[in-house]
Amino acid sequence: MPPDHNEITRTSFNLLRRGEMPSVSRVANALGRSKSEIESLLMQMAGNGSVTVEEGCITGVGGLSSTPTLHRLVLDGVKLYCWCALDTLGISAALVADASIVSPDANGGSPIALQFEKGRLAETPEKILLQLAPPDQARLLCGGT
């Protein structure tokens, strides 16, 4: 990922995780860049599926989303969503966060609910399977991209 994209991802992600809806203007100001420059970079990023933008606001980045998906995440008390089940797990663990996750059971069973405390599973489930799609198909299967 180009450095410009990394800066936008990091800034937008941190705003989203705090429950804020980062506007393009807010991200541009935070990075000391022009709004038109950030808009151009966001168009590139949206084209490769690494960000979602709606009505001038970044609604999804780095797997985290403010737009409802099937994968719900309460992260340090902030209600959010993720693009896929793996994102719920990875984000909770990587941020060493307290988190509650609810994702659908792909086999049609009851939704899967997990609790993280400081980035670690509070209880280890008896059995849980996570199916990963090949990289060329993952974008088609994840919500939000």
Buried (B, 14 or more C-beta within 10 A) or exposed (E): EEEBBEBBBBBBBBBBBEEBBBBBEBBBBBBEBEBEEBBEBBEBBBEEBBBBBEEEBBBBBBBBBBEEBBBBBBBEEBEBBBBBBBBBBBBBBEBEBBBBBBBBEEEEEEEBEBBBEEBEBEEEEEEEEEEEEEEEEBEEEBBBB
